[in-house]
Amino acid sequence: MATEHISDMSMGELRAFVESIIQEHMGPPRSLFYKQQGKRPIEEVLASMRANLWTPPAGAKSSLEMLREDRDR
């Protein structure tokens, strides 16, 4: 039996209703895991990322210091 008013719903019915509305707007569930799209092996991609990391020079300002400078201008 369908209820006509939200106030007549049990907590479980209300929860199921809200979840159905959210699911309707979001579409099908998306995977939380990475799906490889290219042909490069993941190990090669990670090695390239490690090799291309940028290290700021000694004495350089931190990102926090730069943000504070911009804020205080």
N, C-alpha and C positions, 0 to 999 in steps of 0.2 A: 504494500500500500504506500503510495507516494504522498509525502506531506506537502501541504500547500504553503506553509510558512517556515522560514528558517528557524523561528523560535520553537517550532514543534519537532525539530530534528533532534536525534540523540547526538552525543559528541562524535560517535563513530560515523554516523550518517553525514554529519557536517564535515568531518575530516575527509571522507571519501568524495564528497561534493567538491570541496576546495581542491583536492588533489586532481580531480578530473578536469577542472577548469584550468589549472596550471598546466597539466599535460597537454590539453587542447591548444594552449597558446605556445608552448615550447616545442611541440612536435615530438617526433620519436626520440627516445633517449639516445644521447651521444655517449660514445665510449670515453672513459676517463683515461684510457691508456693510449700511448703514442702509436700511431699507425704510420709506418714508413711509406712515403710516397715516391721517393726517388730510387735510383738504382745503386747509389753509393752505399757500401756497407756502413752500418752505424758506427762501427769502430773507427773507420776512416774519418767520418764526420767529427766524432769526438776528438780524435787525434789532431785534426786540423784546427778545431776550436782551441785546444790547449796550446798549440804551436802559435796561434795568432792572438793570444791574450796580450793586452796592452798593460804595461806596468808604468804608472806615472813616475816621473823623475823624483829623486830624493828631494825633500823639502817642498814638494808641490802641495798646494792647498787641497784639503779633503773636499768631497762633494758637499758635506754639511757646511763647511766654512764658506764655500762659494754661494750656497743657498742663503746663508745668513747675510752675506755681503749684498746680494741682490735684494733681499727683503729690507735691509736697512737703508737702501738708497732713497 
